[in-house]
């Protein structure tokens, strides 16, 4: 189905993240910037795909996103929003997302955050789709460091800044290096 590095036959795991220059991805349950142009890109990148996220991330969004399966990795058995699918472990979340991807015909599963969720899947993620926000705000959620020994940059381009964007940004794509390429 995909050419992912970690598990042939499974859809690729793709982290989609917006982060500041200092790695911050959130503060007090929200993003410490406003970049509507990136939210439009996020919609395009995630539409039609299953998404794995934490409860706090879903609560910060405030609803299940249309056109996507929302799998919430949480210790709580309660469904935070109607339509969300609860998973109690990364393995369960991945199994549910893989089944949803097959049902949808999607070749990717999106890892959508927050910080704890990115860390839980980092060793399994095949591709990083990163919006780098030109700011360095304080925050309480950070993205794990992108180790150049593990990640090959394949795209780095300035994003067009929308008139309502609070900061400039760059869009970057990293592919996981094959084991033989690692130093």
N, C-alpha and C positions, 0 to 999 in steps of 0.2 A: 504494500500500500504506500509506504513512504520509504525514504532512504535514510531514516534516522540512525544515528550512531549507536544508540543504546539498546534498541530492541526491534530488530527487523520484524515487520508484520504489524506493528503497532503504529497508529498515527504519530506524527512528530509532536513532541512537546515543545511549545513555543511560549516563552515568557514575553509578555507585552507589558512594558513599564515606562512611566515617565519619572525621571529623577533629576534632581538638581546636580550641579557640579560636585557637590560634597556627598552625593549618594543618598540624600534625604528624599524619601518618597511620600512622607506624610507627617502631619502634626495635628494632634488632638482629633484624630479621626477624619481629617480632611487633607486635601493637597494644599500646600502653602503657596500656591500661585493659581492664576486663572488663565488657561490657554485653550480657549474654545476650538481653535483650529486643530489642536491635538486630539480633542475629544471626537471630532469628526473623523480623524484618521483612525482612532481607536475603534470606532464603530465599523469602519470599513475592514479593518484587520481582523476583527472578532466575529463579524456577522456569519451566521450559519454554523458556528463551531461550538462545541461544549467548552465551558469555562470552569476552571477550578479556582475558588477563592475562599478566603476566610470569612468568618461571620462579621468581623469588624469592617472588612472591605465592603461586603454586601450592605451592611447597615449604613455605611457612608454614602453608598450609591442611592440607597433608599427604596430600591425596588429591584425586581428581577428584570433584566434587560431583554427586550423583545428580540426574537429571531435567534436566540442563543439558549443553550441549556446551561443553567446555573447550578453547579455542584458546590455545596458549601462544606468545607472541611471544618468541623467544630466538635467540641466535646459535648455539646448540648444536643439532646435528641429532638428539641423543638425546632420546627421549620421557621426561620426568621421572617420569610415572606412567602405568600402563596406562589407555588410554581417552583420554588427552590427545592433541590434534592440534597438531603443531608448525608454526609459521609463522616465516619468516625475515625478514619485513618487515611494516610496518603495512598495506601494500596487499594482501599475500597474506593476512594475518589477516582483513582486512575482506572480501575476496572469499570466503574460507572461511566466515566468520560469516554473510554474506549468503545463501550457498547453504544453510547449516544452518537459518537463520531461515525461508527459503522452504519447506524440507522440513518443518519443525515447524509452519508456519503462524504463526510469531511475528512481531509487528510491531515488535519492538525487539531490538537487539543491546546487550548490557551491556559496558561498559568497566569492568573490575573491579580495575584497579591493577596494580602499585604506581605510585609517583610518576613513574617514567620513562614508563610506559605512558599514564598520564593526560596527561602533557605531549605525547607523540607524537600523541595523538588530539584534543587540546583544541580545535584549530581546526575539527574536524569534528563535535564532540559537539553534539547538539540539545537535550539536557535533562540537568540535574544533579539527582540525588536524594541529598541530603546529610543525614547525621546529624551534628549539631554536638554534640560531647562537651564538657560543662562542666568543662574541665580545660585545663592548659597544660603538658603534660609535655615534656621534652626528647626529641628524636627525630632520626633520620637520613633519614627519608622525609617529604616534605611534598607537599600538594596545591597545584597552581598557584593563584595569587590569582584570586578570582571578581570580574572587572571589571564594575561596575554599568553601564558603557556597553555591554557585550555581553550581559549576563544580566539578565533581568527576574524578580524574585522573585514567585512565584505562590502560594506556601504557606509559612507559618512557624508551626509549632505545637509546644507542649511535648509531648514524648513521655512516656508514662506510665513512671515509673521502677519497674523490677522490684526485688524484694527482694534479688536477688543482683547488681544493677548497682552498679559501683564509682563511678559518677558519673551525674548527671542529664544529659539530652540534649534536643535539639530536632530536629524533622524539617523540612527545608526542600526546596522544589522551585524550581528556576530554569529558565526557558525561554530559549533563545537569542533575542535580539532580531532581528527582521528587519532587513536592511541599511538600509532607509529609516528605521527607528526609532533607529538608532545616532547618537550625538552626535559 
